[in-house]
Amino acid sequence: MDPIIAATHPDPYPYYASLRAAGGFAFDQNLGLWVASSARAVAAVLAHADCRVRPAHEPVPTAIAQGEAGRVFARLMRMNEGEPHRCPRSAMAPVLERIDTEQVGERVRARLITANAEGLHQAMFMGPVWVVAALLGFAPSEGRTLSQLTADFVACLSPLSTAAQRVAAHQAAEQLKGYFIERLSAQAPQSPLLESLRQGLTDREVLLANLIGLLSQTYEASAGLIGNAVLALIREPGLLTEPGRVDAFVAEVQRFDPPVQNTRRFVSAPCEIEGVRLAPGDTVLLLLASANRDPQLNPHPERFVLERPARRSLSFGAGRHHCPGQALAMSIASATLSELLTHREHFARLTWHYRPSLNGRIPLFSEK
């Protein structure tokens, strides 16, 4: 076991506990990076100004830097620091936080959702992007296309992507930009969401990139959250006996077994964190899932507590790079799970494995 393999291990949590017991912040000789596993260390790195989201020598991954996907990546607020991060975030975060959860539920209920393996895959991966596309004013048929293009684009963001996937991602980025350009130039009134985002982001290329980023973030985060919620019920059907408590259930799933197990920060200047001296060029692997299970963050963290008081979680990050779409992802996941529960008898027929990933914990389901 190592901190990377742990992300897709059937049960990495005892291993995470051993890392916390050993101090919570240590250098892994085999991986060549620092590993923060305690809640205190993870929070400290997330908050530190000298711990950046991208290495200084490679602001855009070399593998995609020369194509359209790389040009989109370069303008994503979550992949930037300073003004290129603050400006789009200040425009987008308040708008995303104001999205009406009832509208989200209406969009989810408008889709035909089944709990067999194929229906579950669609609900996890395609459905959330379709919902956001609808909120942005796209027609249902366009939403289906945007979902597939988003899947193609997201594939290039993983270090495990192939050359063919990167070519497809560049093409998808170009097509996604085309769809948004057409939508923004339409004579008909824009959706309130899209209009608010357009007013806040006046740089057209930054707007287009971060609209694509909104779809791509929705794709990954929602898929893992929905899938891990279903998986929790397959393992222990009694965890949720009252459909009216779905919101609390999903909130505990994102703490207990989060879809993003780890993230990275890159040290840009000499600094000291939790008594550890870090040098420019150092990489820190932040075990978000381990931090969520730290008793210093939540009492009795190994228990799945539906109505956990004062629940604390680092699944969506913290500080300046806290995910502004958290409420949107949670509402999509809750509404989707509510629909899936009407067919929960199908859950017993499913088997699963985790999608290969260095940081994501996303189950893929098939029929037994």
Beta strands, then each sheet from edge to edge (+ up, - down):
strand 1: 25-28
strand 2: 33-36
strand 3: 51-52
strand 4: 262-267
strand 5: 271-273
strand 6: 276-278
strand 7: 283-287
strand 8: 350-354
strand 9: 363-367
sheet 1: 1+ 2- 7- 4+ 3-
sheet 2: 5+ 6-
sheet 3: 8+ 9-
end
